[in-house]
Amino acid sequence: MRHLLSRLRTAALLLWLVATLTFILVRLAPGDPAQLLIAPDAPPGDVVRLRAELGLDQPLPAQYARWLRGVLRGDLGESLAQRRPVAAILAEALPVSLALGGVSLFLSFVIGAAVGLLQAAWRGRAPDRVLTVLTTMAYAAPSFWLALALVALFTYGAATWGFPAALRLPAFGMHHPAGTPGGWWTVLDVVRHAILPVTVLTLVGAAGIARYARSAAADVLGSPFVRTARAKGAGPLRVHGRHVLRNALPPLVVLLALALPGVLAGSVFVESVFAWPGMGRTMLGAIAQRDYPVVLGATILYAAVVILANLAADVTLVALDPRRRS
């Protein structure tokens, strides 16, 4: 309990530091939101009045104190561009990002751990070398480049090569522009639109987890208890499933939490490329419009998810590894 309370205090302090640093950086960034919200030919007095209306004419410490008081009350403020509560804007975008990130993170962990275990079992052989090259290429490739490459291949390429319409994967949006009859057709339409963005996020995440899982499993395979299990006649499935995976699982849980920031960062570009109305696209639009409250609200939400994921991984690691309970 003492360890958990200490971690909670550290998490709260880290969240405050991230929020404060983001507040300072967005205020120091070039650009005036008031000038972006009015017509270019508007008189200078309109800019002054809008700045006063938005509270941007106050000193920076006063703006920070007002914003922090609102956050402590659960009020993230109002969007400068949309004139809507920031919480309502994020509530609309968050489910989209959670769906993309959650599915891709699950697939990344399952596929990456499986590939890593196979590489460890085949270490030094041709399949291991081939998978190492492929995972390295996927991990090093930028997510937006992978997104554009998949669009060129499975959308425009499929149309150019004369593939049937059912085999051409949609590139943009969550729904067909003409709409769907409803029911399961709507679900299938969303799934077809999600194939490419989920694939991009899964490729990058699974490649990183596979490389780490290979190293962790290779270390376990050289342990004396694995050699003992093989000497007793245990088959490969029992050795890898019961002994190797169980002992390699704790570091993989930590890696899963560390992979979450990469999934969130990748979703910013992926949602922008595929025009998915999630957190990433909302944040990019807010940055372009200098919409300070939305940028700050999205940053706090991102930071909270990452910090809580690391906290959950720390607690789970103690539960999985009895040696850490003392």
Secondary structure as the mmCIF struct_conf table of DSSP 4:
data_model
#
loop_
_struct_conf.conf_type_id
_struct_conf.id
_struct_conf.beg_label_comp_id
_struct_conf.beg_label_asym_id
_struct_conf.beg_label_seq_id
_struct_conf.end_label_comp_id
_struct_conf.end_label_asym_id
_struct_conf.end_label_seq_id
HELX_RH_AL_P HELX_RH_AL_P1 ARG A 2 LEU A 28
BEND BEND1 ALA A 29 PRO A 30
HELX_RH_AL_P HELX_RH_AL_P2 PRO A 33 LEU A 37
BEND BEND2 ILE A 38 ILE A 38
TURN_TY1_P TURN_TY1_P1 PRO A 40 ASP A 41
BEND BEND3 ALA A 42 ALA A 42
HELX_RH_AL_P HELX_RH_AL_P3 PRO A 44 LEU A 54
TURN_TY1_P TURN_TY1_P2 GLY A 55 ASP A 57
BEND BEND4 GLN A 58 GLN A 58
HELX_RH_AL_P HELX_RH_AL_P4 LEU A 60 LEU A 72
TURN_TY1_P TURN_TY1_P3 ARG A 73 GLY A 74
STRN STRN1 GLU A 78 GLU A 78
TURN_TY1_P TURN_TY1_P4 LEU A 80 GLN A 82
BEND BEND5 ARG A 84 ARG A 84
STRN STRN2 PRO A 85 PRO A 85
HELX_RH_AL_P HELX_RH_AL_P5 VAL A 86 ALA A 121
TURN_TY1_P TURN_TY1_P5 TRP A 122 GLY A 124
BEND BEND6 ARG A 125 ARG A 125
HELX_RH_AL_P HELX_RH_AL_P6 ALA A 126 ALA A 140
BEND BEND7 ALA A 141 ALA A 141
HELX_RH_AL_P HELX_RH_AL_P7 SER A 143 VAL A 151
HELX_RH_PI_P HELX_RH_PI_P1 ALA A 152 TYR A 156
HELX_RH_AL_P HELX_RH_AL_P8 GLY A 157 THR A 160
TURN_TY1_P TURN_TY1_P6 TRP A 161 GLY A 162
HELX_RH_3T_P HELX_RH_3T_P1 ALA A 165 LEU A 167
BEND BEND8 ARG A 168 ARG A 168
HELX_LH_PP_P HELX_LH_PP_P1 LEU A 169 PRO A 170
BEND BEND9 PHE A 172 HIS A 175
TURN_TY1_P TURN_TY1_P7 PRO A 177 ALA A 178
BEND BEND10 GLY A 182 GLY A 182
TURN_TY1_P TURN_TY1_P8 GLY A 183 GLY A 183
HELX_RH_AL_P HELX_RH_AL_P9 TRP A 184 LEU A 221
TURN_TY1_P TURN_TY1_P9 GLY A 222 GLY A 222
BEND BEND11 SER A 223 SER A 223
HELX_RH_AL_P HELX_RH_AL_P10 PRO A 224 ALA A 231
TURN_TY1_P TURN_TY1_P10 LYS A 232 GLY A 233
HELX_RH_AL_P HELX_RH_AL_P11 PRO A 236 ARG A 238
HELX_RH_PI_P HELX_RH_PI_P2 VAL A 239 VAL A 244
HELX_RH_AL_P HELX_RH_AL_P12 LEU A 245 PHE A 274
TURN_TY1_P TURN_TY1_P11 ALA A 275 ALA A 275
BEND BEND12 GLY A 278 GLY A 278
HELX_RH_AL_P HELX_RH_AL_P13 MET A 279 ALA A 288
TURN_TY1_P TURN_TY1_P12 GLN A 289 ARG A 290
HELX_RH_AL_P HELX_RH_AL_P14 TYR A 292 LEU A 320
HELX_RH_3T_P HELX_RH_3T_P2 PRO A 322 ARG A 324
#
